[in-house]
């Protein structure tokens, strides 16, 4: 009987830890999912609201491209207006701590090849505070 009770307690503790981790991951992923949906719909207001006011955007690790939600809105707003076929598909996603890493395929123009991309998002307090785009390596 003791073994059964101990096993049941262990199962409950494991389930509780898994549930908490799942909830944590869902909260972490919320702004990343929001910005992807808004990106694909070219909705600049919804897209920008997933990012912090002072978001930092890097082109590759350590190289700051620009900073701030206003600048992000300006740049992405222009891109959304100029690329009506724009669409991003997630190929693979890794979640670790406060970081989400997406391997993406980006379609800019229908009928043209999709571009490979890697985006690394750092999320704090329900907003993306930093994103790093890592360009694919050419052979």
C-alpha angles and dihedrals in degrees: 000000000000092000091051092051092046091048091050091050091049091050091049092049091049092049091049092051091048092049092050091049091049091051090047091051092048091052090047092049096046098088092039091053091044094053092047093052091046091046091055090047092043089232102156097186095052090041094052094045089067089066131073120250091252099038115163118219119199127190092206132350110307099003110108111209098180143328136223139045093258092058090045090053091049095050098040093040090058092046093048090051093048098045113051092168093054113139134159125201123192111230097178136358131199122191119195124161107311093341130096118189117195126192104205143188111210123199113199100168128021112250093023124105117271119246123234115232139171121208124188114198125193112201127197129169093355096306136094105250098175137018128186122194114205112199118221117262113249118222 
